[in-house]
């Protein structure tokens, strides 16, 4: 396939971490007649939830983003994917012929508006797959049942704490082939999920070598990915993570776009069997060893710094934008080695000035 100039695909009108349907509607309404946009239901607060369908091929792929309202990176990547598809390249036309894509860009619009993980009733939709207590959960289940997908892409963000294996590289993208039972056995559908992840990882290794991790595969039937895997539908969890100095995750969205496109093309070209379960298992599991700011050589003269060597940003919605507010970080279990996305040495004058200029001492809880 011809190399893609991502700068021509990137939808620059949709940026940042705070993404609601208000930000998407202009782009969605401008899509060509090749796309079918419908309202598939309403949220707790009666906000419309939309689906976008492209193509009329026999292989059906269902994907949904912002099940957690404050996880918007994959939504931006999905918008880039839609923009790519409407360019009607040879590849886009082939996808339309071989696939039917159904995309729910924001499943949890109330959570997106509030910038919260949960919905308007405080429920984590990714723990509601069995009881289906929430309208958003029932909408996704209804779409799954009526669409009969051959593959499901479950699109999320992950925190900045994750590193790849035991290395000092951030888990910029993580994947998981969800388990379908407590023993975490391999069913035919789970094996296909693993092979497809191996395919996507082969592309990402070219772009971000050493920065792809594997998410924990503990089984929970209340999680949507596990529930769909139980129904023998190959399901893949995508986790968009941190890239160097990319807190707005504009670079990470590019990597997710490439992963999505590689996954779709692997399916339509019948190349899944070119990849192995062993390649999936070779992806290192995520560690939890990163902090946003690592402070070395804390000064005895400053009680705040004396007790604080790690700082983590808290994402706060303020005036329609996300503000990254530094807070003291306490590990649940302190790792043997801690890595920092930014490392400050308090024996260095410039580092002390940076702390003062960014008002971190004042803002620490």
C-alpha positions in Angstrom: 0.0 0.0 0.0 1.2 3.5 -0.8 2.7 5.4 2.1 0.2 7.7 3.8 0.9 11.4 4.4 -0.7 11.7 7.8 -0.6 15.5 7.6 -3.2 15.3 4.8 -5.4 13.0 6.9 -5.2 14.8 10.3 -8.4 16.7 11.1 -6.9 19.8 12.7 -10.3 21.3 13.7 -10.6 18.6 16.3 -7.8 18.8 18.9 -7.1 18.5 22.6 -8.3 16.2 25.3 -11.8 17.7 25.8 -13.9 16.2 23.0 -17.8 16.2 22.9 -20.3 15.8 20.1 -20.2 19.6 19.9 -16.6 19.3 18.6 -17.5 16.5 16.2 -20.9 17.4 14.7 -19.6 19.8 12.0 -17.2 17.2 10.7 -19.8 14.4 10.9 -22.5 16.4 9.2 -20.0 17.2 6.4 -19.3 13.5 5.6 -20.1 12.4 2.0 -23.0 10.2 1.0 -20.7 7.2 1.4 -21.4 7.4 5.1 -24.6 6.7 6.9 -25.0 8.7 10.1 -27.9 7.9 12.4 -28.9 8.5 16.0 -29.0 5.1 17.7 -30.2 6.2 21.1 -30.1 8.7 23.9 -27.9 9.1 27.0 -29.1 9.5 30.6 -29.3 13.3 30.0 -31.1 12.7 26.6 -28.1 13.6 24.4 -28.0 11.8 21.1 -25.6 8.9 20.5 -24.6 8.5 16.9 -23.3 5.7 14.7 -21.5 6.2 11.4 -21.5 3.3 8.9 -19.2 3.0 5.9 -18.9 0.4 3.2 -21.2 -2.6 2.3 -18.7 -5.5 2.4 -19.3 -8.9 4.0 -16.9 -8.4 6.9 -18.4 -6.4 9.7 -16.3 -4.4 12.2 -17.9 -2.6 15.1 -15.9 0.0 17.0 -16.8 2.4 19.8 -14.9 5.2 21.5 -15.3 7.3 24.7 -17.2 4.6 26.6 -15.3 6.4 29.3 -16.0 10.1 28.7 -12.6 11.4 29.6 -10.8 9.0 27.1 -10.9 11.0 23.9 -7.7 10.2 22.0 -9.2 7.2 20.1 -12.1 9.4 19.1 -9.8 11.8 17.4 -8.1 8.8 15.6 -11.5 7.6 14.5 -12.2 11.0 13.0 -8.9 10.8 11.1 -9.9 7.4 9.9 -13.2 8.6 8.6 -11.4 11.5 6.9 -9.0 9.0 5.2 -11.9 6.9 4.0 -13.7 9.8 2.4 -10.7 10.6 0.3 -11.8 7.6 -1.9 -8.3 6.3 -2.4 -7.8 2.8 -3.9 -7.4 1.5 -0.4 -10.6 3.3 0.9 -12.6 1.9 -2.0 -11.3 -1.6 -1.3 -12.3 -1.2 2.4 -15.8 -0.1 1.3 -16.1 -3.2 -0.9 -14.8 -5.7 1.6 -16.0 -4.3 4.9 -18.9 -2.7 6.6 -17.6 -0.5 9.4 -20.0 0.7 12.1 -18.4 3.4 14.4 -19.8 4.9 17.5 -17.6 7.9 18.1 -18.8 8.8 21.6 -20.8 6.2 23.5 -20.9 8.2 26.7 -21.7 11.8 25.7 -22.6 12.8 29.3 -19.3 11.6 30.6 -17.6 13.3 27.7 -19.3 16.6 28.5 -18.4 16.3 32.2 -14.9 14.9 31.4 -15.5 11.9 33.7 -14.9 8.2 33.3 -18.4 7.4 34.4 -21.8 8.3 32.9 -24.3 10.8 34.3 -25.4 8.3 37.0 -21.9 7.6 38.1 -21.7 4.2 36.5 -18.7 2.8 34.7 -20.1 1.5 31.5 -17.3 -0.9 31.1 -18.5 -2.7 34.2 -22.1 -2.9 33.1 -21.9 -5.5 30.3 -24.0 -8.1 32.2 -26.6 -6.1 34.1 -27.1 -3.5 31.4 -28.4 -1.0 33.9 -27.6 2.1 31.8 -29.1 3.3 28.5 -25.7 3.7 27.0 -24.8 0.0 27.8 -28.1 -1.1 26.3 -27.5 0.9 23.2 -24.1 -0.8 22.6 -25.6 -4.2 23.3 -28.4 -3.5 20.8 -26.0 -2.4 18.1 -23.9 -5.5 18.7 -26.9 -7.8 18.5 -28.3 -6.2 15.3 -25.0 -5.7 13.5 -23.5 -9.1 14.1 -19.9 -8.0 14.0 -17.1 -10.2 12.9 -14.6 -8.1 14.9 -15.0 -5.5 17.7 -12.6 -2.7 18.4 -13.0 -1.3 22.0 -11.2 2.1 22.1 -9.8 3.6 25.3 -7.1 5.9 26.8 -4.7 4.8 29.5 -2.9 6.9 32.2 0.6 8.2 31.9 1.8 5.8 34.6 2.3 2.9 32.2 5.7 1.8 30.9 6.5 -1.1 28.6 7.7 -4.2 30.5 10.4 -3.0 32.9 11.9 -0.5 30.5 11.9 3.3 30.8 9.8 3.6 27.6 6.2 4.8 28.0 3.4 2.5 26.8 2.3 4.9 24.1 -0.1 2.3 22.8 -1.3 -0.9 24.6 -3.4 -3.7 23.3 -5.3 -6.6 24.9 -7.0 -9.7 23.5 -9.6 -10.0 26.4 -10.1 -13.2 28.2 -13.3 -15.2 27.9 -12.9 -17.2 31.1 -11.2 -17.0 34.5 -8.5 -19.5 33.4 -7.7 -17.1 30.5 -7.8 -20.0 27.9 -7.5 -19.3 24.2 -10.7 -19.7 22.2 -10.7 -19.4 18.4 -12.0 -15.8 18.7 -9.3 -14.8 21.3 -6.6 -16.3 19.0 -7.8 -14.2 16.1 -7.7 -11.1 18.4 -4.1 -11.9 19.4 -3.1 -12.4 15.7 -4.7 -9.1 14.7 -2.9 -7.3 17.5 0.4 -8.8 16.3 -0.4 -7.4 12.9 -1.0 -3.9 14.2 2.1 -4.1 16.4 4.2 -4.9 13.3 3.2 -1.5 12.0 3.7 0.4 15.3 7.1 -1.1 15.7 8.1 1.0 12.7 6.7 4.2 14.2 7.3 3.8 18.0 9.7 0.9 18.5 9.6 -0.4 22.1 6.6 1.7 23.0 3.8 -0.8 22.6 2.6 -2.7 25.7 0.2 -5.5 26.5 -2.6 -4.7 29.0 -3.5 -6.9 31.9 -5.8 -9.8 30.9 -7.5 -10.5 34.2 -11.0 -11.8 33.4 -14.1 -9.8 34.3 -17.4 -10.8 32.7 -18.8 -7.3 33.5 -16.3 -5.7 31.1 -17.6 -5.3 27.5 -14.6 -6.8 25.8 -14.7 -9.9 27.9 -18.4 -10.2 27.4 -18.2 -10.0 23.6 -15.2 -12.4 23.6 -17.4 -14.8 25.6 -19.9 -14.6 22.7 -17.0 -15.7 20.3 -16.5 -12.4 18.6 -12.8 -11.4 18.2 -12.5 -8.3 20.3 -9.5 -6.0 20.7 -8.9 -3.4 23.5 -7.0 -0.4 22.3 -5.4 1.8 24.9 -4.0 5.2 23.8 -1.2 6.3 26.1 1.6 8.9 26.6 4.1 10.0 24.0 7.0 12.3 24.9 5.7 15.8 25.8 2.3 14.9 24.2 -0.1 15.5 26.9 -2.8 16.6 24.4 -2.2 13.2 22.7 -2.0 14.6 19.2 0.9 12.3 18.3 -0.7 9.3 20.0 -3.9 9.8 17.9 -1.7 9.3 14.8 -0.4 6.0 16.0 -3.9 4.8 16.9 -5.0 5.8 13.3 -2.2 3.7 11.8 -3.1 0.8 14.1 -6.8 1.0 13.1 -6.0 1.1 9.4 -3.5 -1.7 9.7 -6.0 -3.8 11.5 -8.7 -3.2 8.9 -6.4 -3.9 6.0 -5.1 -7.1 7.6 -8.7 -8.3 7.9 -9.8 -7.5 4.3 -6.6 -8.8 2.8 -7.0 -12.1 4.7 -3.5 -11.7 6.2 -4.3 -12.6 9.8 -2.8 -16.0 9.5 0.5 -14.3 8.6 0.8 -13.4 12.3 1.1 -15.6 15.4 -0.1 -15.9 18.9 3.6 -16.0 19.9 4.1 -12.6 18.4 1.3 -11.2 20.5 2.7 -12.8 23.7 6.1 -11.3 22.9 4.6 -7.8 23.4 5.8 -6.9 27.0 3.1 -6.5 29.7 2.6 -3.0 31.0 4.4 -1.8 34.1 3.3 1.0 36.3 6.6 2.8 36.9 6.1 6.2 35.4 5.3 9.6 37.0 4.8 12.8 35.2 7.6 14.6 37.1 10.3 12.8 39.0 12.2 15.0 41.5 15.7 13.9 42.4 17.7 15.0 45.4 14.8 16.5 47.4 16.0 19.5 49.5 15.9 19.1 53.2 15.0 22.8 53.7 11.7 22.4 51.9 9.2 20.2 53.7 6.9 19.8 50.6 9.8 18.6 48.5 11.3 16.6 51.3 8.3 14.4 51.3 7.6 14.5 47.6 9.7 12.9 44.9 6.9 12.2 42.5 4.4 14.5 40.9 1.4 13.4 38.8 -0.8 15.7 36.8 -4.5 15.7 37.5 -6.7 16.4 34.5 -9.2 19.2 35.4 -11.9 20.6 33.1 -11.8 24.4 33.2 -13.5 26.8 30.8 -13.9 24.1 28.1 -10.3 22.9 28.2 -8.3 20.4 30.2 -5.8 21.8 32.6 -3.0 19.6 33.9 -2.7 20.3 37.6 0.3 18.9 39.5 -0.4 16.8 42.6 1.7 14.7 44.9 1.8 11.1 43.7 1.8 8.1 46.0 2.3 4.7 44.5 -0.1 1.9 45.5 3.0 -0.3 45.5 6.3 1.4 45.1 8.3 -0.1 42.2 11.9 -0.9 42.5 12.7 1.8 39.9 10.7 4.9 39.1 10.8 6.7 35.7 9.8 10.3 35.0 8.3 11.8 31.9 10.2 14.9 33.2 13.1 14.6 35.6 14.2 17.5 37.8 17.3 17.6 39.8 17.1 20.0 42.7 20.8 20.6 42.7 20.4 22.3 39.3 19.4 25.9 39.4 17.4 25.8 36.2 15.3 22.9 37.5 14.5 24.8 40.7 13.4 27.8 38.6 11.2 25.6 36.5 9.4 24.3 39.6 8.9 27.8 40.8 7.8 29.2 37.4 5.3 26.4 37.0 4.0 27.0 40.6 4.2 23.4 41.5 5.2 24.0 45.1 2.1 26.1 45.5 -0.3 23.7 43.8 0.9 20.5 45.4 -1.8 19.0 47.7 
